[in-house]
Amino acid sequence: MGSTLIAGAIRAGLVAPEQVLGCDPLPAAREAFTQLTAAGTTASPAELADACEVILLCTTPAQAAAALRDAAHAAAGQPRLVISIAAGITLAALEAASPENFRVIRAMPNTPALIGKGAAAYCIGTRATRADAVTAGLLLGAVGLAMEMPERCMNMVTGLSGSGPAYVYVVIEALADGGVLAGLTRAEALKLAAQTVLGAAAMVLETNEHPAVLKDKVTSPGGTTIAGVAELERLGLRHSLIAAVSAATRRAEELGNA
């Protein structure tokens, strides 16, 4: 995800490759980062923290605090903006693990950022400035939708848009399975299912109409669509998706409290 965000920022002209330094302990990961971004890399977190004014923190939740402490030691009092994408880790925890010269922003992007169709939210810490918020918005917005939100919403965002692509992939796969059951080939069914989800999502975003209104426009009396919708309601698709978002939100809260 860090590589994707940086590649998007470079494509958008926010930063040049020579202004970027990637860090990973694995040589293969560093090579992949350079291939994607044309930027340099290092295996040393200390070197990165010493060289970069903006640090994109892309660790696991369990590694975030230690990485911040290492960066703080290397930065040696120099001001730094840290944008963390570690799931569940609160601004308070991030600020507690970093010195006063570190301004912290918490963000949650999602994987469709890989193709410039991401959905992300971010919130700023007590030491961050409006200029820092603009920086975060530009970075995340370079690969899709970026929304500044209060921190109380961040775990909810993780449960919805952060984890949401996986739910949609399950829906696409299930739609394709239904097509195969009806007699389509796997390739035909998968392409039709994916394009149908893409088109329906675009209709919601571009018309600004409520999904229920759009659904009703497709659902004629006694027709095929209402027969399918009735089965979805009988089998609980709506409840399953709501429960998935709730479960992922709770898990994000657990990660933040671990």
Helices and strands as residue ranges (DSSP letters): H 2-11, G 17-19, E 21-23, H 27-37, E 40-42, H 45-51, E 54-57, G 61-63, H 64-75, E 80-84, H 91-96, E 102-108, G 111-115, E 118-124, H 130-141, E 144-148, G 151-153, H 154-157, I 158-162, H 164-182, H 186-207, H 211-218, H 224-235, H 237-257
